[in-house]
Amino acid sequence: MPDRLIEICELTRLIPGTDQALLDQLNLTVQSGDRIGLAGASGSGKTTLMRAIAALDPVSSGKLVFQGDPVCDMPQYRRRVIYLHQRPAMMAGTVRQNLQLPFTLTACKTTFDESRLTDWFEGLGKPASILDQDVATLSGGEQQIVALLRAIQLDPAVLLLDEPTASLDAEAVQQFEQLVGHWMAGATERAFVWTSHDSAQLERVTGRRVIIANGKVSQPSVTT
């Protein structure tokens, strides 16, 4: 049976100073192998939920459990559960420097593996010399690919993909989807949650759909 990676239990987030719930006693389980498509109207709470799962924003009540234990070590959790949004944050410098950045953090216990990244870039048809390129010269699609590589090189258990290809051209979308698929195929105890306004993309890349409305999620259904 699949392992439970993340359990979200009765999660509630109120608009500060009000009783209005952005997330209303929400429950969701993410299991190993899950390819979840999170759908809902604009303003329904998709990003709010994704950021809550990533422990990036405070919640009013509820419990977040990772691999059977309540989340308490935030740096380690955020290395294992990584949130990637539509506009990647790049620091000034080369692609290599941006990819090396996570390994300068105390929570990171592994070392930078340039050969692994070179293989990934070459698999996308990009030369190894891209590592020496200034990130300011990259296209938006290339920057998003770099952001994804920066995440998956840490071997996370869960990726939270919040409209990651919304502003990319067709070639970059294809490369991004290919790279996520390659990452998922690399180990059984991995999962992702992907939000997109493109229903065709969700049909293409996800395995079950979760609908969020009024701060709650519906029962998921198998889509592929």
N, C-alpha and C positions, 0 to 999 in steps of 0.2 A: 504493500500500500504506500501511496505517496506520503512523505513526511510533511508535517505542518511547519512551514517556515515562519509565517507571521499570523498571529491571531489578533484581531481588533475586536475588543469586547466593550459594548455599550459606550462607544466613544462619542462624546458630546463637546462641541465647541460653540460658545455663545459669542455674539457680537459684544465686545467690551462695553460694560455699562448698561446692558439691556438683557432681557430674557429671550431674545430672538436667537434661535439656534441655526448655525450654519451647518453643523453636523448634529444629528439628533439620535442619540443612543444607537449609533451605527455599529453593525457587526459585519465582519468580513474575515474570511480565512484565505490565505495564500499558501498553496501547497507546492512541493517540489514538482517541477514540470509544467506548472501553470503558465499559460500565455493568455493573460486576462486583458480583454478590451474594456476599458471604463468609458461609458458613454453617458450622455445627458445634455440637456439644453445649456446654452451659455448662462453662466451664473448659477448653475445647479449645485456646484460644490466640488467639481472634479479636482481642481487644483488645490482647494482647501483640504480635501481628503488625502491627496498625494503628499502634500507638505506635512500633514499630521502623521502619516505613515512613516515619513522620513524623519520625524521628530525635529522638524525645523521650526514649527510654530507651537505655542502652548495650547493645551486643550483644557476644557473646564472639568471634565470627569471622564472616567473610562480607563481601560487598561490596554497596553500595547505589549504583546508577548512575542519574543523572537526565539525560535527553536526551543520552545517549552519554558523559557525563563522570562520574567518581566524585564523590560528594557531599563537598564540603569547605567551602563557604561556607554555614554553617548558617543565618544570618539570611535570606539570599536564598532558600535552599531552602525554608525554612518559610513564606516568603511565596508560593512557587509551589506548594507541597504543604501543604494546610491540613487539620488534624485537628479534627473537630467531634464532641464526645461528647454523651451523653444530658443532662447538666446543664450548661447554658451558664454561663460565668463572666462576670458583669456587675460593672462598677465602679459605685460610688455616683454618681448624677447622672442626666442626661437621656438619652434615646435618642440624640439628636444627639451628645452627648459620648462615648457608647460607640462610636458609629460613626466618630467622628473619631480615636479612640485609635490605630489602626494607623498613621495618617499622622504621628504624633509620633515614630515610631521611625526610627532612622538607616537601616535597611535599606529603608525604603519610599521609592521615588523618584517616586511620583505624588502628586497632590493630591486632596483631598476634593471630591467632586462631589455636592452636595446635590440638585440637580435629578434626577439619575439615581436616587437613592434615593427621592425623592418619586414618581417614575414607578413604581418597583417596588412601593411601598406602595399606591399607587392601583390598580395592577393586582391587588392582593390585596384590594381593597375597603376599604382603611384610609386615613383622611384624612392629609394632610400634617402636620396638627397633632400627630400621634403623635411627631414628632421632638422636641417640647418636653415630652413626658410623662416623668415620673420613672420609671426602669426598675423601681423597687420596686412600682409600681402595675400593672405588666403581669402578665398571666397567664403560666403556664409556657410555653404555646404561643407567645405573643407574644414572650417572651424568646428562645425558640429561633429564631424567625423573624429577630429582630434579630441573633442570633449568626451565622446563615447569611448575612444581608446584609452583616454586617461582614467575613465571609470573601470572598464573591464580588465585592464591590466592588474587591478587590485584583487581580481577574482571574487567579486561580490556574490552573494547568494541571490539577491533580488535587485532588479533594475526598475526604477519608477520613471517612466518615460512620458513626460507631460507635453504633448503636442511637439515632439522633437523634430518633426520634418515639415512643420506647417509652412515655413518660408523657404524651403529648399526646392531646387529644380528637380526634374524627373530623374536625372542621372544620380544626383546626390541621394535622393530618396531610395533609389534601388540599392546603392552602396550601403546606406545606413541599415536598411532592412536585412541585407546580406550579412552584415557584420553582427547584428543582433542574433540572427539565426545561427551563425557560426559559433557565437558565444554560448547560446543555449545548448548546442549539440556537444559542447565540450565537457559537460558533466550533468549528471541526472538531478543533483540537488540544487537546481537553479530555477528561477521563475522571473517573469516580468509582469508589470501592470502598465498598459499603454493607453493614453488618451489621444483621441484624434477626432476631428470633425469630418474626416474622410471615411465614410462607412465602408467604401471599397477596400481601403487599407486595413481597417479592422477585420474585415472578412478574410483578407489575405494573410495577415500575420498573427492573428490571435486564435485561441482555441475555445474560449468561452467568454460570454459577454455579461457584464455587470452594468446595470442602469442605476444612476443616482438621480434622485429627485426629492426635493423638500428635505434634504439632509439625511436621507435614508437610501439604502440600496435594495433593489429587487433581487429575487432569487436568480442566480446566474443560469444561463442556458448554454448548451454546447453549440458552437457555430461552425466548427470544422471537424 
